[in-house]
Amino acid sequence: MNKIPLQYDYFISTRWRNRDLALDLTNKLRKKNKKVYCFFENKFAQKHASENPEEFMKKFEATKNWKKDKYVNGIFKDDLDALKKAKSLIMLLPSGKSSHIEAGIAYGLNKKCILIGEQTETESLYLIFSEFYPDLDSFLKNLK
């Protein structure tokens, strides 16, 4: 099996409705000279990144024949490729189904998994995360 060269320090995973928080974290990490993949910046998401997140998600979730949709498949390919090239995954809460699947993939690929946000309920599988932070500032203060 060929080893994929690492290209990113962090892969940001969250739901589309957390756009502003994800982009804020992306910018702050880059100011610390970290290489970051944020799905809001991929070629598929860029054309919709400025739309109202709630309105965009309503349209996206209503996509007919999504398994064959070029846009959906493009997002899948770009995000999965970037995840393979990242050292670590950061999941920002609240997160949706895709983020949780990405976290599982990252864990399976032996990536470091970091959780940012308040997790108030017991979740046994959240033990895949090696670091837990209540908010962005707490994470950034501990960043080396």
N, C-alpha and C positions, 0 to 999 in steps of 0.2 A: 504494500500500500504506500503510495507517495505521500510524503508529508507536505502539507500546505504551508507556505511561508507565512509567518505572522505579519500582519500589516497594521493592526490596530491594538492599542492598549485596552480600549473599552468598546463594547457593543452595548448601546443603550436600548433597552427593551421596555416598552410601556404601551398603553393604549393611545389611540389617536387623540382621544379627548384630553390627554395630558401634554398636548403639543408644546405649550409655553414652558412648562416645567422641564421637559426633555431638551428643548433648545437652550434653555438657561443653563442646564447642567453641561450640555455639549460645549457651549461657549466658555464656561468657567474652567472646564477641563483643558480646553485648548489654550487658554491663557496660562496654564501650568505646563504647557508644552507636551500635552498628551495627545495621542492620535485616537480619534473617536469616530465611530460609525454611528450615525443617528438616522434612522429610516426616513425621517422627514426630509432628508437631503438627497435621497436617492432619486434617480432620473424619473421614476414613476410617481413618486410622492410630491416632487417639487412643484408640479403644475397645480397641485391642490393644497399645498401647505398653508396658503394664506386664507383659505376658505374657513368659514365657521366650522369648528370640529364636529359639533353635534349634527349640523346639516349634512356635512360630508359623509359622516358615518351612516346616517340614515340611507343615503343613496348607495353607499358602498355595500351595506348589509343587504340591500334589496337587489343586488346584482343577480340577474338571471343566468343560468348556466355557468356559474362561477368557476367550475372545474376546467372549463375550456376558455375562459376569458383571458385575453392576452395581458391585460393590465394586472389581474390577480396573479397570473403565472409569473409575470415579470417581477412583481414584488417578492413573491416566494423565492425565486432564483437569486435575486440580488441580496435579500436579507440572509438567506442560508449561506451563500458564498461569503458574505462579510462575517457572519458568526464563526465560520470555520477559520477565518483569518484573524480573529481577536484573541487576546490573552484572557480577557475577563468579560463577563456579562454583568451589567447593572440592570436590575429590574426595579422600576419606579412604581410604587403603589399609588392609587389603585391601578391594577393591570387586568387585561382581559385574557381570553383564551389563548390567543397567539403568543402573548408574552410568557405565559406559563409553559407553553409547548417549547418556546425558544429556551427558556431556563432549563427544561429537562434535556433538551438537545445539548446545551452547553455543558451541563453536568456530565452527560454521557461522553462528551468529548474531552473530559478532564479539564474544563475551563474553570477558573475561579468564578464563583457566583456571589454577587453582592446584592443585598436587598435594602432599598431605601424607602421608608414610609412606615407608618404605624401598622403593625399586624396585631390586631386585638384578640383574635381567636386562635386556638390551638390548631396548627396545621403540621402534621408529622412530616410531610414531604418538603416543607420549607427548611428542613434540616440539610437540604442540598446547598443552602447558602452558608458560606463560611464567615460572612460579615453582615451585621445588621445595623442600620442607622435610622433614627427616627425622621431625619430630614436631610436636605442637601447640605446645609451648613455643617452638620455633624460629620458627614462623610468627607467634605472638603477639608475640614480641620485636621482630620486623621490621615489625609492623603500624603504619601511620601513621594 
